[in-house]
Amino acid sequence: MYQYTHSVRPEPDWRRFPGWAAVSAGEWADVQWQRAHCVKSVRQLAQVCGGLLDDGFYADLQRDREEAATMSLLLPPQVLNSMVPDEPPSAKAMLADPVRRYMLPVFSDRDPDWPSHPHASRDSLHEAEMWAVEGLTHRYPTKVLAEIVSTCPQYCGHCTRMDLVGPSTPQVAKYRFAQRGEDRLDRMLAYLAATPSVRDVVVSGGDVANVPWPRLEAFLRRLLEIESVRDIRLATKALVALPQHWLAEPVLDGIARIAATARSRGVGLAVHTHANAAQQVTPLVSGAARALLDRGVRDVRNQGVLMRGVNDSAAAVLDLCFALLDNAGITPYYFYLCDMIPNAEHWRVPLHTAQRIQDGIMGFLPGFATPRLVCDVPYVGKRWVHQTASYDRMRGVSRWTSEYRAQVLSVDESGPTAGTYYDPIDSLPPEGRLWWSRQRDELAAAR
């Protein structure tokens, strides 16, 4: 039985890393220092960690960069400091750390037999097919996703937009927007002004923290002039990865101006962030979240991803949710099943695990802060994990339906939209793994 205890972690001491032993509290709190000292290579990681990590760890990481990684390496000091927070990190402790598991993947993490599911794809949710204009995904009847930038202050290994976000890797040549940035934003706003059925706009990317504040504020002001827009959500992993950005006074002053305008128009302004482990909710993160709420943001919410070795138990999810709610005023919102992108099988959990976790967390949190565990099904959209139309656990195949269609797709109007999600193959019983092996052999022979 899960036992609740309220605890507040101190900010981890960054001076336990040899490369940061002389870094002052003022430097650590400075967003420009954080950005300038991001870890972007194995060599830079070794400069920070020195002999705390052994040659085997660095070699494992280098091999992953060369042979498997779909995202470039970009770790703000804040993120690296949340790994093994209570002691100088050894290679063994780093390998077991939940934040390291998804932010700093090594080759030995990957599934040697099934690194990718046969149905994995670079744009696994087909968002680009649903662009009303370049970067504006109109997937749901009343909601759109505006991808206004293709970079982030950190790059998560499991990124669902690995096709678009960040620099190319040896494995993935990234898509690049064809239109100029301002032209794309103009086209997005024109589409929204001409489409009054859209009331909810998620402003994302990438990460809005990588948009210079004056440019972001100008876009939000124009968005607020569209009468049909009633909810605006700013998506930023940087609240957790780079809270120093959201604590900077120019940004907070701008948030206050936008929040006041939104409030005067009756528009809900929320910030969505992305934490997956309780240890990421440090005092700096809590302070940034509460500063946003103090400046008039209606809600700050968290959208996590269920991943093996990170948060794949009810206890881990509850620990994170209570840390968010009690320490930072952040509302737990969603936990997604990891999307079916390449080289992600070692992260993904089967649907039945998510169903068990959803059952296991019920009754502990307040209703408004009990997160929904969802499967984001290609073409169908978000579905609670218990909403599957059918589920073959032997082959790990779940089928889902919805009554709506992506607004910009030309599809048959005669029935509901259907979609399929697949469990990781190594989680299946022997007969299921054998079935998929035969499928793989048949596909290879057909080529």
Steps between C-alpha positions, in 0.01 A plus 500: 500500500637840404578722799483878447765716665552866423864577430686790341831422335771764516652619174764238416853630561651546154845531658510120539593498128873576465446732202259718699680500835565875478163607354326757721130508589468818295646334192275196548191724516595685181323375189779610269756304706273195480461526124871565444601194703265241352656158443497427126756222463661208679815710534311778679332249731843365593618855575214544746500153657867418473593172664161455666395306190725231358625446147241229446214744558645757261560232234143372542368853456723569198383183329139603552569840344653333195264207449159552663412848627216676321552825694810715539660527840400821679492503881469826693695488827165502684406168337833329560491618861168322555667164428619307809411808705618385842860398433787537254381277215682177423453316171285239677278763662469694173396190308218438751384863520150563356581844354818367340297218347311733268720809480839331452441161335792263455526218249465225760153638585369414154319174424754286310236291321222754442648852519201620295153357457424396140223763499714780643526815289673836519177699514316234694185711557488619135488860615651635178216341304261709707669836447244760403800718421862405559546430871132537598352158577118497491439156645201552730174677414550796736876494567821564310871462567720789385861392457659843494862390550695180432757521782496441877725588794536124558456199274312204647600163358137391458379817321180437307604769249843350438430539128502880531660617823868574543809446286539187291671195646694225315174302500247772417514783248247740651218666307543873460214748468490631144342837582658791681412519868294821484319382188402176673368687803303737276343204320413331830324810629315549171376140511381536858323826425320328212413187703273599791440137598846503662489625858817344649858562381804316635804715425793262484782381278767419607473713808365854533789579737722502190299783344628847598240642736411811292426278199295255707306780668422659162363167373290448814355853475389433144359165609302671774340728241322200343156493662446124464818411693402430863794296631873540442753251632874567494699178480844516659725229635723788613293554813668180624814502286582872516289665772746788492337610172155528659642673807660778295323830575453606134321170431288520815406860423395392151298209639320744732407722203372208291314347795326831572389531138380141495309546825334818371377304198390196698769282339668226701882520497682187619856370495568133434830341597663158496642324809528124529663445841445656843867597535456752218268715714773705668449830686601694188234317297244559774591868517464544126159329493368710788639817343297428186187445707569821692524691171150390398539170315182308577657153520838332477459134403730204446492255212728204562582188301492150647839336447671189623757567767371854543146500642342164413333439835211653690737602781732688262208682338352592839836624629528729199140620519525590869832680443344701218181582688632560850833667426443686174126554457521307171191295415567142381317478168595217265740210482537371146608163379829559319437553130613247242808676370818320386742364760254547787404141587707499820295794630150389405271319744215269394145625521411265787776656712349844445156365586635352824671829591182699432308266730776519761507879534125547535386630838831645617498840330224761493274438204608817320865391532463133411672469162343318210718233347447513125603335178551748217377282215600580140208676324271444801661728761519478878305217661492395864684171537177319588318624188642245258248342262693171506829375639689186394755462781670204334605709198486831683254656255242748628236664281333832567227716346381859510191675369692796353764537230799725456343803340745531211505134394291377210349183642189289462217655702301178529627376836723568800873548466701195605862464605741244641768504768754225566662381822880463505579156364735398782207540743292235321466131591720258302233425241454871436872560455516203261209640297675835460829329406318326217345829396844657490639214293212527254549873462874450440433231240250726322768762454 
